[in-house]
């Protein structure tokens, strides 16, 4: 994992099409980030992706 230090309004780039910008810092444990990406690139929070996968597995198990 690459760890970078950024301040408010500073960004990192992923490839040519994706930019992640620090929008706001709240206290010591929370930051707000903005993600600029093409519409065809899914951008999901990790916990939502994990939840989707878990529900899919439950659905598949109940069909068996």
C-alpha positions as CSV (number, residue, x, y, z in Angstrom):
1,X,0.0,0.0,0.0
2,X,1.3,3.4,-0.9
3,X,0.7,6.0,1.9
4,X,0.8,9.7,0.9
5,X,0.4,12.9,3.0
6,X,-1.9,15.5,1.5
7,X,-3.3,18.7,2.8
8,X,-6.7,20.3,2.0
9,X,-7.1,21.0,-1.8
10,X,-4.1,18.7,-2.6
11,X,-4.7,15.8,-5.0
12,X,-3.3,12.5,-6.1
13,X,-3.7,11.1,-9.6
14,X,-4.4,7.5,-10.6
15,X,-3.6,7.1,-14.3
16,X,-4.7,9.9,-16.6
17,X,-8.4,9.8,-15.6
18,X,-8.8,9.6,-11.9
19,X,-8.1,12.4,-9.4
20,X,-8.6,12.1,-5.6
21,X,-8.6,15.4,-3.7
22,X,-8.7,16.1,0.0
23,X,-11.7,18.4,0.5
24,X,-11.9,18.8,4.2
25,X,-10.3,17.5,7.4
26,X,-12.6,16.9,10.4
27,X,-10.7,16.5,13.7
28,X,-8.0,13.9,13.9
29,X,-9.7,10.8,12.5
30,X,-11.9,11.8,9.5
31,X,-11.3,13.4,6.1
32,X,-13.5,14.2,3.2
33,X,-12.2,13.3,-0.2
34,X,-13.5,14.1,-3.6
35,X,-13.1,11.6,-6.5
36,X,-13.1,12.7,-10.1
37,X,-13.4,9.7,-12.4
38,X,-15.0,8.8,-15.7
39,X,-18.6,7.7,-15.4
40,X,-17.8,4.2,-16.6
41,X,-15.4,3.7,-13.6
42,X,-17.4,2.4,-10.5
43,X,-16.4,4.2,-7.3
44,X,-17.7,2.5,-4.2
45,X,-17.0,2.7,-0.5
46,X,-15.3,-0.5,0.7
47,X,-18.1,-1.3,3.2
48,X,-20.8,-1.2,0.5
49,X,-18.9,-3.5,-1.7
50,X,-18.3,-5.9,1.1
51,X,-22.1,-5.7,2.0
52,X,-23.0,-6.4,-1.6
53,X,-20.7,-9.4,-1.8
54,X,-22.1,-10.8,1.5
55,X,-25.7,-10.5,0.3
56,X,-24.8,-12.1,-3.0
57,X,-23.2,-15.1,-1.1
58,X,-26.3,-15.4,1.1
59,X,-28.6,-15.4,-1.9
60,X,-26.5,-18.1,-3.7
61,X,-26.4,-20.3,-0.5
62,X,-30.2,-20.1,-0.1
63,X,-30.7,-21.2,-3.7
64,X,-28.8,-24.4,-3.2
